[in-house]
């Protein structure tokens, strides 16, 4: 078992992104100290409610995904209305055979509760409350964090302290450019018996009960509904509550039924992204690195993707499996994802709250035509819902010219599997008849999937020579073959799967794998390379690239940078 021979990683912030970071680090055998300025958990309000299937999958790798999913409300349909008339309904496709639904609505405090349960059982995570972090400085071999009047030393730091991380960003020399929207949004958690709305998201443009503005209704557990109203800049929640106007506002949505107002707040939304997400041994994640409007559920979901990207790269660099340059790819990949999310959510906000007369006329025209014109419906933007970012131009990705990336797919869909894409999930049958999942195998290290006609010996040799845990698995569509190879992990025992030789999955259809191919999948389940009849040296080069042990050739990428997708 490989032992972490450095100081623990310091995680600043004990929200869901910080919790996830600490748990994923522990999964790789990396200890952490989690510092939070609050005196304890503040379990109030729904806050970030909409959890994506792929995020539930990440949480399942630390033991919480199924419990969070079971605690929430599953929904697969989003309906959009204009002045009370339904324009369209969007359903969400599922690549492969994921055990999780496209989206689950569950309050952030319940998510935190389930992650806390996992942390309580994890000796490698030390959570400290009521410890405000005032400074993070770099040392020769780590970081020094000023916390609550004391110094906490660490090997690396991940700042997950939320939007109010201005002082820490300033100390790191990081700008946080972007803009804020003038309109406010009133958020209410309302408990009422509304069975006809229990499993769908409803978005209303210009309803008669909020003229000229928008309303979003999300189902939540315990017969609770999260309702978001767009309100003018001068909106006063206290005055509306005192006058009885808030009650009237709620009844316009729920009707003449008994209800309980569980929580309410008013938000101003922002679109901002840090210019650097990696500063030496310090990484920024979640709202400390990027802020987006919630229309699209891209805040917490993208923060969890930050956490997974950071955790495996810190582990690989810290254990000596990869050079320190691997951490720079954290910025390359997650900054591009943040820029993408800001672009998508800003376009949504510009449609919801047009910033100039020209775009206001465009919105009015689109909504008027969308009732009867399918082409106009495609232009209606009520929020492109969360989706994983595709690392097709990452310096860690080996491009496959036979699988060019076609750009952003239609709403609710994902691109075909290929280099840079999150691998579709599917069950994998073990020799004893039990099953696991493809992504569960992938998240144990690097995974080499061999299609019929590929040189399995070359794949086995490349996996054996890899500096970290690596597995080979045949993906023939026939009965399970013998001879699948699983090398004992070089890392922590929990990252290995000894005794699982002969594992098999019928994945050719899910992946679209072709004869002779070998698919190389990263520890965060993204495809690093798809190689046709590769030699051992070819596979070694792809693994070296995927761990920043080899510089990109430039010739293998048509663009050389992470793409600005359409």
C-alpha positions as CSV (number, residue, x, y, z in Angstrom):
1,X,0.0,0.0,0.0
2,X,1.4,3.4,-1.0
3,X,1.7,5.8,1.9
4,X,1.2,9.6,1.6
5,X,4.5,11.0,2.7
6,X,3.5,14.6,2.8
7,X,1.4,17.0,4.9
8,X,-2.4,16.6,4.4
9,X,-4.1,18.6,1.7
10,X,-5.9,21.6,3.2
11,X,-9.4,22.0,1.9
12,X,-10.9,25.5,2.6
13,X,-14.6,25.3,2.9
14,X,-16.9,22.4,4.1
15,X,-19.7,22.9,1.6
16,X,-20.5,20.1,-0.9
17,X,-17.5,20.9,-3.1
18,X,-15.1,20.8,-0.2
19,X,-16.7,17.7,1.2
20,X,-16.5,16.0,-2.2
21,X,-12.9,17.0,-2.6
22,X,-11.9,15.6,0.8
23,X,-13.8,12.3,0.3
24,X,-12.3,11.8,-3.2
25,X,-8.8,12.5,-1.9
26,X,-9.3,9.9,0.9
27,X,-10.4,7.4,-1.8
28,X,-7.0,7.8,-3.3
29,X,-5.3,7.4,0.2
30,X,-4.7,11.2,0.6
31,X,-5.4,12.8,4.0
32,X,-7.0,16.2,4.2
33,X,-7.9,18.9,6.8
34,X,-11.1,20.7,6.0
35,X,-11.4,24.2,7.4
36,X,-14.7,26.2,7.6
37,X,-15.3,29.6,9.1
38,X,-18.8,28.8,10.2
39,X,-19.5,27.4,13.7
40,X,-21.2,24.4,12.2
41,X,-23.5,23.1,9.5
42,X,-26.3,25.6,8.6
43,X,-29.1,23.3,7.5
44,X,-31.5,25.9,6.0
45,X,-33.0,26.4,2.6
46,X,-33.0,24.4,-0.5
47,X,-30.1,26.3,-2.2
48,X,-28.4,24.1,-4.8
49,X,-31.1,21.5,-5.4
50,X,-30.7,20.0,-8.9
51,X,-28.1,17.2,-9.0
52,X,-27.1,15.7,-12.3
53,X,-26.8,12.0,-13.0
54,X,-23.0,12.2,-13.5
55,X,-22.6,14.1,-10.1
56,X,-24.6,11.4,-8.3
57,X,-22.2,8.9,-10.0
58,X,-19.2,10.8,-8.5
59,X,-20.8,10.7,-5.1
60,X,-21.6,7.0,-5.4
61,X,-17.8,6.4,-5.7
62,X,-17.5,7.7,-2.1
63,X,-20.6,5.9,-0.9
64,X,-23.2,8.7,-1.0
65,X,-24.7,8.8,-4.5
66,X,-27.5,6.3,-4.0
67,X,-28.6,7.7,-0.7
68,X,-28.7,11.2,-2.1
69,X,-30.7,10.0,-5.1
70,X,-33.1,8.1,-2.9
71,X,-33.6,11.2,-0.7
72,X,-34.6,13.4,-3.7
73,X,-37.3,13.7,-6.3
74,X,-36.5,12.2,-9.7
75,X,-37.6,14.1,-12.8
76,X,-36.9,13.6,-16.5
77,X,-39.1,16.2,-18.1
78,X,-38.8,20.0,-18.3
79,X,-41.8,21.9,-19.5
80,X,-41.6,25.5,-20.8
81,X,-44.6,27.9,-21.0
82,X,-45.3,31.3,-22.4
83,X,-48.2,33.3,-21.0
84,X,-49.7,30.0,-19.7
85,X,-49.4,28.1,-23.0
86,X,-47.0,25.2,-23.1
87,X,-44.4,25.7,-25.8
88,X,-42.5,22.4,-25.5
89,X,-41.3,19.6,-23.2
90,X,-37.7,18.4,-23.0
91,X,-36.8,14.9,-22.0
92,X,-33.2,13.8,-21.3
93,X,-31.4,11.0,-23.0
94,X,-29.2,8.5,-21.2
95,X,-26.0,7.2,-22.8
96,X,-25.3,3.7,-21.8
97,X,-27.2,2.3,-18.8
98,X,-26.6,4.6,-15.9
99,X,-28.2,3.5,-12.5
100,X,-29.1,7.1,-11.9
101,X,-31.9,9.3,-13.4
102,X,-31.0,12.4,-15.4
103,X,-31.8,14.8,-12.5
104,X,-32.7,14.5,-8.8
105,X,-33.9,17.4,-6.8
106,X,-32.8,17.4,-3.2
107,X,-32.0,20.2,-0.8
108,X,-28.3,21.1,-0.4
109,X,-28.5,20.6,3.3
110,X,-29.6,17.0,2.8
111,X,-26.8,16.4,0.3
112,X,-24.4,17.8,2.9
113,X,-25.9,15.5,5.5
114,X,-25.2,12.4,3.5
115,X,-21.7,13.5,2.6
116,X,-21.1,14.2,6.3
117,X,-22.1,10.6,7.1
118,X,-19.3,9.5,4.7
119,X,-16.8,11.9,6.2
120,X,-17.6,10.6,9.7
121,X,-16.6,7.1,8.6
122,X,-13.4,8.3,6.9
123,X,-10.3,8.6,9.1
124,X,-8.3,10.4,6.5
125,X,-10.6,13.5,6.6
126,X,-10.3,15.9,9.5
127,X,-13.1,18.6,9.6
128,X,-12.6,21.7,11.7
129,X,-15.4,24.3,12.2
130,X,-15.2,27.9,13.4
131,X,-11.8,28.3,11.8
132,X,-11.8,31.3,9.4
133,X,-9.0,31.1,6.8
134,X,-7.4,34.5,6.3
135,X,-4.3,33.7,4.3
136,X,-2.9,31.0,2.0
137,X,0.8,31.2,1.2
138,X,3.2,28.9,-0.7
139,X,6.2,27.3,0.8
140,X,9.1,25.4,-0.8
141,X,7.3,22.0,-0.5
142,X,3.7,22.9,0.3
143,X,1.4,25.6,1.6
144,X,0.9,27.5,4.9
145,X,-2.7,28.4,5.8
146,X,-3.5,31.0,8.4
147,X,-6.6,29.7,10.1
148,X,-8.2,31.0,13.3
149,X,-5.0,32.6,14.6
150,X,-2.9,29.4,13.9
151,X,-1.0,28.1,11.0
152,X,-2.0,24.9,9.3
153,X,0.6,23.4,6.9
154,X,-0.4,21.3,3.9
155,X,1.1,19.7,0.8
156,X,-1.5,21.4,-1.4
157,X,-4.6,23.5,-0.8
158,X,-8.0,23.4,-2.6
159,X,-10.0,26.6,-2.0
160,X,-13.8,25.8,-2.0
161,X,-14.8,28.7,0.2
162,X,-17.6,29.9,-2.0
163,X,-18.3,33.2,-3.7
164,X,-16.9,35.3,-0.8
165,X,-13.3,34.2,-1.3
166,X,-12.2,37.7,-2.5
167,X,-9.4,38.1,0.0
168,X,-7.9,34.7,-0.8
169,X,-8.2,35.3,-4.5
170,X,-6.6,38.7,-4.1
171,X,-3.6,37.2,-2.2
172,X,-3.2,34.6,-4.9
173,X,-3.2,37.3,-7.6
174,X,-6.4,35.9,-9.1
175,X,-8.9,38.2,-10.8
176,X,-12.6,37.4,-10.8
177,X,-14.0,39.2,-13.8
178,X,-17.5,39.2,-15.1
179,X,-20.7,41.0,-14.3
180,X,-23.8,41.0,-12.1
181,X,-27.4,41.1,-13.2
182,X,-29.6,44.0,-12.0
183,X,-32.8,42.0,-11.6
184,X,-33.3,39.9,-8.4
185,X,-34.8,36.5,-8.0
186,X,-37.1,35.6,-5.1
187,X,-36.6,32.0,-3.9
188,X,-39.3,30.3,-1.8
189,X,-39.5,26.7,-0.5
190,X,-43.2,26.0,-0.3
191,X,-44.7,22.8,1.1
192,X,-48.1,22.0,-0.4
193,X,-50.0,19.0,-1.8
194,X,-49.7,19.4,-5.6
195,X,-49.5,15.8,-6.9
196,X,-49.9,16.9,-10.6
197,X,-46.6,18.8,-10.4
198,X,-44.6,16.2,-8.4
199,X,-42.1,15.1,-11.0
200,X,-41.6,17.8,-13.6
201,X,-39.7,21.1,-13.9
202,X,-42.0,24.0,-15.1
203,X,-40.6,27.2,-16.5
204,X,-43.0,30.1,-17.2
205,X,-42.2,33.0,-19.4
206,X,-44.4,36.1,-18.7
207,X,-47.2,34.4,-16.8
208,X,-50.2,36.6,-16.0
209,X,-49.2,36.3,-12.3
210,X,-45.7,37.7,-12.9
211,X,-46.1,39.8,-16.0
212,X,-43.0,40.7,-18.0
213,X,-40.9,38.3,-16.0
214,X,-40.2,34.6,-15.3
215,X,-41.2,31.9,-12.8
216,X,-39.5,28.5,-12.3
217,X,-41.1,25.7,-10.3
218,X,-39.1,22.7,-9.2
219,X,-40.5,19.7,-7.2
220,X,-38.5,18.8,-4.1
221,X,-38.9,16.0,-1.4
222,X,-41.6,16.1,1.3
223,X,-44.3,17.7,-1.0
224,X,-42.1,20.9,-1.2
225,X,-41.7,23.0,-4.2
226,X,-38.9,25.4,-5.0
227,X,-40.3,28.5,-6.7
228,X,-38.1,31.2,-8.3
229,X,-39.7,34.5,-9.3
230,X,-37.8,37.1,-11.3
231,X,-38.4,40.4,-9.4
232,X,-37.3,44.0,-10.1
233,X,-34.1,45.4,-8.6
234,X,-35.8,47.3,-5.8
235,X,-37.8,44.3,-4.5
236,X,-38.4,44.2,-0.7
237,X,-39.2,40.8,0.7
238,X,-39.9,42.1,4.2
239,X,-42.4,44.6,2.9
240,X,-44.1,42.1,0.7
241,X,-44.4,39.6,3.5
242,X,-45.8,42.2,5.9
243,X,-48.4,43.4,3.4
244,X,-49.7,40.0,2.5
245,X,-48.5,40.3,-1.1
246,X,-46.2,37.3,-0.7
247,X,-49.1,35.1,0.3
248,X,-51.0,36.3,-2.8
249,X,-47.9,35.6,-5.0
250,X,-47.5,32.1,-3.7
251,X,-51.2,31.3,-4.1
252,X,-51.0,32.4,-7.8
253,X,-48.7,29.3,-8.2
254,X,-50.1,26.7,-5.8
255,X,-53.7,27.7,-5.9
256,X,-56.3,27.6,-3.1
257,X,-54.7,24.8,-1.0
258,X,-53.0,24.9,2.4
259,X,-49.3,25.6,2.2
260,X,-46.3,26.2,4.4
261,X,-43.6,28.7,3.6
262,X,-40.5,26.8,4.7
263,X,-37.8,29.2,3.6
264,X,-37.4,32.3,1.4
265,X,-34.5,34.5,0.2
266,X,-33.6,37.0,-2.5
267,X,-30.6,36.6,-4.8
268,X,-28.7,38.7,-7.3
269,X,-27.1,36.5,-9.9
270,X,-23.5,36.8,-11.2
271,X,-21.4,35.5,-14.1
272,X,-17.8,35.5,-13.1
273,X,-14.8,33.3,-13.6
274,X,-11.3,33.3,-12.0
275,X,-8.6,34.0,-14.6
276,X,-6.5,31.3,-12.9
277,X,-7.8,28.1,-11.2
278,X,-4.3,26.8,-10.3
279,X,-1.7,28.9,-8.5
280,X,1.2,26.6,-7.8
281,X,0.0,24.2,-5.1
282,X,-3.3,26.0,-4.6
283,X,-6.4,25.1,-6.7
284,X,-9.6,27.0,-6.8
285,X,-12.9,25.1,-7.1
286,X,-16.6,25.6,-7.1
287,X,-18.0,29.1,-6.4
288,X,-14.6,30.3,-5.4
289,X,-13.6,29.9,-9.0
290,X,-16.7,30.6,-11.0
291,X,-20.2,32.0,-10.5
292,X,-23.2,31.4,-12.8
293,X,-26.9,31.9,-12.7
294,X,-28.8,28.8,-11.5
295,X,-30.8,28.5,-14.7
296,X,-29.2,25.3,-15.9
297,X,-28.1,23.9,-12.6
298,X,-24.4,24.4,-13.5
299,X,-23.2,25.7,-10.2
300,X,-22.8,22.8,-7.7
301,X,-22.7,20.2,-10.5
302,X,-19.6,21.9,-12.1
303,X,-18.1,22.3,-8.6
304,X,-18.2,18.6,-8.1
305,X,-16.5,18.1,-11.4
306,X,-13.8,20.5,-10.2
307,X,-13.4,18.4,-7.1
308,X,-13.0,15.1,-9.0
309,X,-10.5,16.6,-11.5
310,X,-8.5,18.1,-8.6
311,X,-8.5,15.0,-6.4
312,X,-7.0,12.5,-8.8
313,X,-4.4,14.9,-10.1
314,X,-3.2,15.9,-6.6
315,X,-3.0,12.2,-5.8
316,X,-1.0,11.3,-8.9
317,X,1.4,14.2,-8.4
318,X,1.8,13.7,-4.7
319,X,2.4,10.0,-5.0
320,X,5.0,10.6,-7.7
321,X,3.0,9.0,-10.4
322,X,2.9,12.2,-12.5
323,X,4.9,15.4,-12.6
324,X,3.7,18.6,-11.0
325,X,2.7,19.8,-14.5
326,X,-0.3,17.6,-14.2
327,X,-1.8,20.2,-11.9
328,X,-1.7,22.8,-14.7
329,X,-4.1,20.6,-16.6
330,X,-6.6,21.2,-13.8
331,X,-6.6,24.9,-14.8
332,X,-6.6,24.0,-18.6
333,X,-9.7,21.7,-18.2
334,X,-11.8,23.2,-15.5
335,X,-11.2,26.9,-16.5
336,X,-12.4,26.0,-20.0
337,X,-15.5,24.3,-18.4
338,X,-16.1,27.4,-16.3
339,X,-15.9,29.7,-19.3
340,X,-18.3,27.4,-21.1
341,X,-20.8,27.5,-18.2
342,X,-20.6,31.2,-18.0
343,X,-21.2,31.5,-21.7
344,X,-24.2,29.2,-21.6
345,X,-25.8,30.7,-18.5
346,X,-25.1,34.3,-19.6
347,X,-26.9,33.6,-22.9
348,X,-29.8,32.3,-20.8
349,X,-29.9,35.4,-18.6
350,X,-29.7,37.6,-21.7
351,X,-32.8,35.9,-23.0
352,X,-34.6,36.0,-19.6
353,X,-33.5,39.6,-18.9
354,X,-32.6,41.2,-22.3
355,X,-29.9,43.8,-21.8
356,X,-30.9,46.0,-24.7
357,X,-33.9,46.8,-26.9
358,X,-32.7,44.6,-29.8
359,X,-32.5,41.5,-27.7
360,X,-35.8,42.3,-26.1
361,X,-37.4,42.4,-29.5
362,X,-35.7,39.1,-30.4
363,X,-37.1,37.5,-27.3
364,X,-40.6,38.7,-27.9
365,X,-40.5,37.5,-31.5
366,X,-39.2,34.1,-30.6
367,X,-41.7,33.5,-27.8
368,X,-44.6,34.6,-30.0
369,X,-43.6,32.3,-32.8
370,X,-42.6,29.3,-30.6
371,X,-46.3,28.4,-30.0
372,X,-46.5,27.1,-33.6
373,X,-43.0,27.2,-35.1
374,X,-40.6,24.3,-34.1
375,X,-37.6,26.3,-35.3
376,X,-38.5,29.1,-33.0
377,X,-38.8,26.7,-30.1
378,X,-35.2,25.8,-30.5
379,X,-34.3,29.4,-29.8
380,X,-36.2,29.6,-26.6
381,X,-33.6,29.7,-23.7
382,X,-35.0,28.8,-20.3
383,X,-31.7,27.3,-19.3
384,X,-29.6,24.6,-20.9
385,X,-29.4,22.1,-18.1
386,X,-26.1,20.8,-16.7
387,X,-24.0,18.5,-18.7
388,X,-20.4,17.3,-18.3
389,X,-17.7,19.3,-20.1
390,X,-15.9,17.6,-22.9
391,X,-12.1,17.7,-22.7
392,X,-11.6,17.1,-26.4
393,X,-8.8,19.7,-26.7
394,X,-7.1,19.0,-23.4
395,X,-3.4,18.6,-23.4
396,X,-4.0,15.2,-21.7
397,X,-6.2,14.0,-24.5
398,X,-4.9,12.0,-27.5
399,X,-7.1,13.0,-30.4
400,X,-8.7,10.5,-32.9
401,X,-9.2,12.1,-36.3
402,X,-11.8,9.4,-37.1
403,X,-13.9,10.7,-34.3
404,X,-14.0,14.5,-34.7
405,X,-15.9,16.4,-32.1
406,X,-19.0,17.9,-33.7
407,X,-19.6,20.6,-31.1
408,X,-22.4,21.1,-28.6
409,X,-25.2,18.5,-29.1
410,X,-28.9,19.4,-29.0
411,X,-30.3,20.2,-25.6
412,X,-30.7,17.1,-23.3
413,X,-28.3,15.0,-25.4
414,X,-24.6,14.1,-25.1
415,X,-22.0,13.6,-27.9
416,X,-20.9,10.1,-29.0
417,X,-18.3,8.5,-26.9
418,X,-14.7,9.4,-27.9
419,X,-11.6,11.1,-26.7
420,X,-12.3,13.8,-24.0
421,X,-15.9,12.5,-23.5
422,X,-17.1,11.2,-20.1
423,X,-17.4,7.4,-20.8
424,X,-21.0,6.1,-20.9
425,X,-21.8,3.8,-18.0
426,X,-22.9,0.2,-18.3
427,X,-22.9,-2.9,-16.1
428,X,-19.8,-5.2,-16.2
429,X,-20.3,-8.8,-15.4
430,X,-17.6,-10.5,-13.2
431,X,-16.7,-14.2,-13.5
432,X,-18.6,-15.1,-10.3
433,X,-21.8,-13.7,-11.9
434,X,-21.9,-10.5,-9.9
435,X,-21.8,-7.1,-11.6
436,X,-20.1,-3.8,-11.2
437,X,-20.2,-0.7,-13.5
438,X,-17.9,0.6,-16.1
439,X,-17.4,3.9,-14.4
440,X,-16.8,2.2,-11.0
441,X,-13.9,0.3,-12.7
442,X,-12.7,3.5,-14.4
443,X,-12.6,5.3,-11.1
444,X,-10.1,2.8,-9.7
445,X,-7.3,4.1,-11.9
446,X,-6.6,4.1,-15.6
447,X,-8.7,1.6,-17.6
448,X,-7.7,0.1,-21.0
449,X,-10.6,-1.4,-22.9
450,X,-9.6,-3.7,-25.7
451,X,-12.0,-4.3,-28.6
452,X,-11.9,-7.5,-30.7
453,X,-8.7,-7.7,-32.8
454,X,-6.7,-5.5,-30.5
455,X,-3.4,-6.6,-29.1
456,X,-4.4,-7.5,-25.5
457,X,-0.8,-8.4,-24.7
458,X,0.3,-4.8,-25.6
459,X,-2.5,-3.4,-23.5
460,X,-1.6,-5.7,-20.6
461,X,2.1,-4.7,-20.8
462,X,1.3,-1.0,-21.0
463,X,-1.0,-1.3,-17.9
464,X,1.7,-3.2,-16.0
465,X,4.3,-0.4,-16.8
466,X,2.0,2.4,-15.8
467,X,3.1,4.3,-12.7
468,X,-0.3,4.1,-11.0
469,X,-3.2,1.7,-10.8
470,X,-4.2,0.5,-14.3
471,X,-6.6,-2.2,-15.6
472,X,-7.2,-3.9,-18.9
473,X,-10.7,-5.2,-19.8
474,X,-11.9,-6.9,-23.1
475,X,-15.1,-5.4,-24.5
476,X,-16.0,-8.2,-26.9
477,X,-19.7,-8.7,-27.6
478,X,-19.5,-12.5,-27.2
479,X,-19.4,-14.5,-24.0
480,X,-16.8,-13.4,-21.5
481,X,-13.4,-14.3,-22.6
482,X,-10.6,-15.5,-20.4
483,X,-7.4,-13.7,-19.9
484,X,-8.6,-10.3,-18.9
485,X,-5.8,-8.6,-16.9
486,X,-6.0,-6.5,-13.8
487,X,-2.7,-5.4,-12.4
488,X,-2.5,-5.0,-8.6
489,X,-2.7,-1.3,-7.9
490,X,0.4,0.7,-7.1
491,X,-1.7,3.0,-5.0
492,X,-4.0,2.5,-2.0
493,X,-5.7,-0.8,-1.6
494,X,-9.1,0.8,-2.0
495,X,-8.0,1.8,-5.5
496,X,-7.3,-1.8,-6.6
497,X,-9.5,-4.7,-7.5
498,X,-7.4,-7.8,-6.9
499,X,-8.8,-11.1,-8.0
500,X,-11.1,-9.6,-10.7
501,X,-9.4,-11.2,-13.7
502,X,-11.8,-12.2,-16.4
503,X,-14.1,-9.1,-16.0
504,X,-16.2,-8.6,-19.0
505,X,-18.7,-6.1,-20.4
506,X,-20.6,-6.0,-23.7
507,X,-19.7,-2.4,-24.4
508,X,-19.2,-2.3,-28.1
509,X,-22.6,-0.8,-28.8
510,X,-22.4,1.6,-25.9
511,X,-19.0,3.0,-26.9
512,X,-19.3,2.4,-30.7
513,X,-16.0,0.6,-30.4
514,X,-14.4,-0.7,-33.6
515,X,-12.3,-3.8,-34.2
516,X,-8.7,-3.4,-33.1
517,X,-9.3,-0.4,-30.9
518,X,-8.0,0.2,-27.4
519,X,-9.8,2.8,-25.3
520,X,-7.8,4.5,-22.5
521,X,-10.0,5.9,-19.7
522,X,-8.8,8.3,-17.1
523,X,-9.4,8.0,-13.3
524,X,-12.2,10.5,-13.6
525,X,-13.9,8.3,-16.2
526,X,-13.2,10.6,-19.2
527,X,-11.7,8.9,-22.3
528,X,-8.1,9.9,-22.7
529,X,-7.5,8.2,-26.0
530,X,-9.0,5.8,-28.6
531,X,-6.2,4.1,-30.6
532,X,-6.5,1.8,-33.6
533,X,-4.4,-1.4,-33.3
534,X,-1.9,0.3,-31.0
535,X,1.5,-1.1,-30.0
536,X,2.7,-1.1,-26.5
537,X,4.6,2.1,-27.2
538,X,1.5,3.8,-28.6
539,X,-0.4,3.0,-25.4
540,X,2.5,4.1,-23.2
541,X,2.6,7.4,-25.1
542,X,-1.2,7.9,-24.5
543,X,-0.8,7.1,-20.8
544,X,2.2,9.4,-20.6
545,X,0.2,12.2,-22.2
546,X,-2.8,11.6,-19.9
547,X,-0.6,12.1,-16.9
548,X,1.4,15.1,-18.3
549,X,4.5,12.9,-18.5
550,X,4.8,13.7,-22.2
551,X,4.3,17.0,-24.0
552,X,1.6,17.2,-26.6
553,X,2.9,16.7,-30.1
554,X,0.7,19.4,-31.6
555,X,0.1,17.3,-34.7
556,X,-2.5,15.1,-33.0
557,X,-4.7,18.0,-32.1
558,X,-6.2,20.0,-34.9
559,X,-6.8,23.0,-32.6
560,X,-4.3,22.5,-29.8
561,X,-6.5,24.2,-27.2
562,X,-9.7,23.4,-25.4
563,X,-12.4,24.3,-27.9
564,X,-14.8,27.2,-27.8
565,X,-17.8,25.1,-28.7
566,X,-20.8,26.3,-30.6
